[in-house]
């Protein structure tokens, strides 16, 4: 075990290895561990009125960054199990990932094996996992975001869904489709999270396609570095609500979107939420409480939860691929309940 790193006592200034146990794993705005040292109980008690606010903020930021990392791991797992691009080649040219896709149509499979054999590095894998992910994080992860950030921000005004334009220089992927290079400009969807102390952060689960691999970061730093032009703000839950309307047939899907993928996205969203609920009940805790624990307990807890979620995702995809799922025409009429019934009948 590494020797404790000394610091200056906040009360009297002398060097000490003792620190506030309440926020010993707290983090600063950038997500880096920060500690407040006290040489004695007297110095700590004398500073309590001042430090208690900072102690709470450091722990809230810890929950935010840990929650963001966990949510991103879940999203990566979902994408790897339900990858919807038929990839034939990936080449790195000048720091960009040039991907080549096979021509597909609605009579082809909706999901494909993730091309691990074509990818050289972990960062490249993350970029490919998130390519073309626009509304998916907001639509599928809505319930899990609420659970992860419970207690540190308001679900009604503390989280906002935002569409941004990412500067072209940050685009990591060059898509080569059957029609040529895709030069279209796409909005990128993310979330703005405002903690109870009014500090603002970005939650970007699919930022790897733009070279941003951290799930959370200070809002202003992110926007100034990666984005240009205006932003479109929507209430938290808008993406999830829109997904449900598309599945119900009350909102237009658009001619280029595969309804099979949308139907499965709605089902997966429900499965992930139910899996977390079951894990919380089984362990008599909550996701938010687990994110607050000391590092060993937090690591073990989230690892078992992630494993449960991955198992359920794999079960979903085994069913889907074994039956080839509904045809595109059938999927247009499918509701989430219909997907649930078919899945239950198979399992």
Helices and strands as residue ranges (DSSP letters): E 7-8, E 15-16, G 21-23, H 41-46, H 48-81, E 87-93, E 96-101, G 116-118, H 122-130, H 136-140, H 142-148, E 159-166, G 168-170, E 173-177, E 180-181, E 188-194, E 200-203, G 207-210, E 216-218, H 219-226, E 227-235, H 238-248, H 259-283, H 287-292, H 295-323, H 328-332, H 336-346
